[in-house]
Amino acid sequence: MKTIKLVLVLAFVSFAVTAFASEQPSSNPPLTVKISLEKALNDQAMAWEMMKHLNTDFLAVEKKGYYSTELMYRHNMYVIYGKYQEWMSFFELMKWRKAKAVSGCGAL
């Protein structure tokens, strides 16, 4: 009975050691980059990611100054900030692009 207990304890310890050995800590933790909306829109791929993942919820709270939101893009966290009017023009552009794509598909 003692032998079985010893084998079970050794098996448990070996499983634990292999589980911890296989986990590798991330070599490069994600960076947090603060960027203006204007600069973010200069990168076309980032602008498309913004169109896919952002919505107007963060604009609901009225305040003075800049509005900011976070976006995970290429393994980095981007904090994108801009004035209310800049954000509204971005979302209007987004609505226009979606409407253009939908209206173009209907004529067959």
C-alpha beads as a LAMMPS data file, in Angstrom:
LAMMPS data file: protein, C-alpha beads

108 atoms
107 bonds

1 atom types
1 bond types

-500.0 500.0 xlo xhi
-500.0 500.0 ylo yhi
-500.0 500.0 zlo zhi

Masses

1 110.0

Atoms # bond

1 1 1 0.000 0.000 0.000
2 1 1 2.847 2.358 0.831
3 1 1 4.402 1.654 -2.559
4 1 1 1.190 2.576 -4.383
5 1 1 0.904 5.837 -2.442
6 1 1 4.525 6.656 -3.236
7 1 1 3.977 5.949 -6.952
8 1 1 0.864 8.123 -7.027
9 1 1 2.633 11.002 -5.302
10 1 1 5.567 10.724 -7.717
11 1 1 3.176 10.648 -10.684
12 1 1 1.400 13.768 -9.417
13 1 1 4.701 15.585 -8.885
14 1 1 5.945 14.594 -12.346
15 1 1 2.746 15.873 -13.987
16 1 1 3.058 19.150 -12.108
17 1 1 6.710 19.574 -13.075
18 1 1 6.033 18.893 -16.774
19 1 1 3.092 21.309 -16.785
20 1 1 5.207 24.111 -15.305
21 1 1 8.149 23.296 -17.578
22 1 1 6.096 23.563 -20.757
23 1 1 4.721 27.020 -19.892
24 1 1 6.961 29.692 -21.300
25 1 1 6.544 33.246 -20.101
26 1 1 5.906 35.695 -22.903
27 1 1 9.205 37.190 -23.970
28 1 1 7.660 40.490 -25.044
29 1 1 4.699 41.706 -23.042
30 1 1 2.306 43.863 -25.076
31 1 1 3.184 47.538 -25.195
32 1 1 0.703 50.309 -24.533
33 1 1 0.951 53.036 -27.166
34 1 1 -0.902 56.349 -26.923
35 1 1 -1.735 57.714 -30.376
36 1 1 -4.007 60.402 -31.769
37 1 1 -6.980 59.517 -33.941
38 1 1 -5.466 61.389 -36.870
39 1 1 -2.253 59.332 -36.741
40 1 1 -4.200 56.114 -36.272
41 1 1 -6.219 56.792 -39.423
42 1 1 -3.000 57.234 -41.427
43 1 1 -2.374 53.493 -41.007
44 1 1 -4.962 51.870 -43.273
45 1 1 -4.873 48.477 -41.548
46 1 1 -5.399 50.074 -38.154
47 1 1 -8.280 52.134 -39.543
48 1 1 -9.975 48.927 -40.740
49 1 1 -9.472 47.322 -37.320
50 1 1 -10.979 50.393 -35.710
51 1 1 -14.005 50.155 -38.010
52 1 1 -14.477 46.492 -37.096
53 1 1 -14.106 46.747 -33.323
54 1 1 -15.056 50.222 -32.118
55 1 1 -18.494 51.632 -31.420
56 1 1 -19.824 54.903 -30.052
57 1 1 -20.431 53.719 -26.467
58 1 1 -17.452 55.607 -25.051
59 1 1 -18.831 58.882 -26.466
60 1 1 -22.011 58.607 -24.360
61 1 1 -20.454 60.331 -21.327
62 1 1 -20.192 64.034 -22.090
63 1 1 -16.945 65.665 -20.993
64 1 1 -14.519 68.388 -21.998
65 1 1 -11.302 67.577 -23.780
66 1 1 -10.355 64.343 -25.454
67 1 1 -12.177 61.034 -25.650
68 1 1 -10.081 57.892 -25.699
69 1 1 -10.594 54.199 -26.308
70 1 1 -8.393 51.120 -26.330
71 1 1 -7.732 48.830 -29.271
72 1 1 -5.622 45.664 -29.381
73 1 1 -3.738 45.734 -32.687
74 1 1 -0.720 43.622 -33.712
75 1 1 -0.086 42.382 -30.158
76 1 1 0.041 45.925 -28.757
77 1 1 -2.558 47.908 -26.850
78 1 1 -3.282 51.269 -28.492
79 1 1 -4.966 54.066 -26.576
80 1 1 -6.471 56.231 -29.318
81 1 1 -7.580 59.723 -28.356
82 1 1 -9.350 62.514 -30.194
83 1 1 -11.891 65.268 -29.816
84 1 1 -15.604 64.525 -29.925
85 1 1 -16.016 66.041 -33.389
86 1 1 -13.120 63.978 -34.768
87 1 1 -14.657 60.776 -33.431
88 1 1 -18.077 61.647 -34.837
89 1 1 -16.603 62.283 -38.291
90 1 1 -14.819 58.909 -38.066
91 1 1 -18.072 57.110 -37.237
92 1 1 -19.916 58.979 -40.016
93 1 1 -17.220 57.797 -42.449
94 1 1 -17.715 54.281 -41.127
95 1 1 -21.491 54.449 -41.757
96 1 1 -20.892 55.782 -45.254
97 1 1 -18.507 52.929 -46.103
98 1 1 -20.984 50.296 -44.862
99 1 1 -23.843 51.895 -46.799
100 1 1 -21.746 52.047 -49.953
101 1 1 -20.840 48.358 -49.715
102 1 1 -24.461 47.288 -49.140
103 1 1 -25.882 49.418 -51.973
104 1 1 -23.265 48.132 -54.418
105 1 1 -24.198 44.464 -53.842
106 1 1 -27.886 44.768 -54.743
107 1 1 -27.619 45.241 -58.518
108 1 1 -27.274 41.850 -60.179

Bonds

1 1 1 2
2 1 2 3
3 1 3 4
4 1 4 5
5 1 5 6
6 1 6 7
7 1 7 8
8 1 8 9
9 1 9 10
10 1 10 11
11 1 11 12
12 1 12 13
13 1 13 14
14 1 14 15
15 1 15 16
16 1 16 17
17 1 17 18
18 1 18 19
19 1 19 20
20 1 20 21
21 1 21 22
22 1 22 23
23 1 23 24
24 1 24 25
25 1 25 26
26 1 26 27
27 1 27 28
28 1 28 29
29 1 29 30
30 1 30 31
31 1 31 32
32 1 32 33
33 1 33 34
34 1 34 35
35 1 35 36
36 1 36 37
37 1 37 38
38 1 38 39
39 1 39 40
40 1 40 41
41 1 41 42
42 1 42 43
43 1 43 44
44 1 44 45
45 1 45 46
46 1 46 47
47 1 47 48
48 1 48 49
49 1 49 50
50 1 50 51
51 1 51 52
52 1 52 53
53 1 53 54
54 1 54 55
55 1 55 56
56 1 56 57
57 1 57 58
58 1 58 59
59 1 59 60
60 1 60 61
61 1 61 62
62 1 62 63
63 1 63 64
64 1 64 65
65 1 65 66
66 1 66 67
67 1 67 68
68 1 68 69
69 1 69 70
70 1 70 71
71 1 71 72
72 1 72 73
73 1 73 74
74 1 74 75
75 1 75 76
76 1 76 77
77 1 77 78
78 1 78 79
79 1 79 80
80 1 80 81
81 1 81 82
82 1 82 83
83 1 83 84
84 1 84 85
85 1 85 86
86 1 86 87
87 1 87 88
88 1 88 89
89 1 89 90
90 1 90 91
91 1 91 92
92 1 92 93
93 1 93 94
94 1 94 95
95 1 95 96
96 1 96 97
97 1 97 98
98 1 98 99
99 1 99 100
100 1 100 101
101 1 101 102
102 1 102 103
103 1 103 104
104 1 104 105
105 1 105 106
106 1 106 107
107 1 107 108
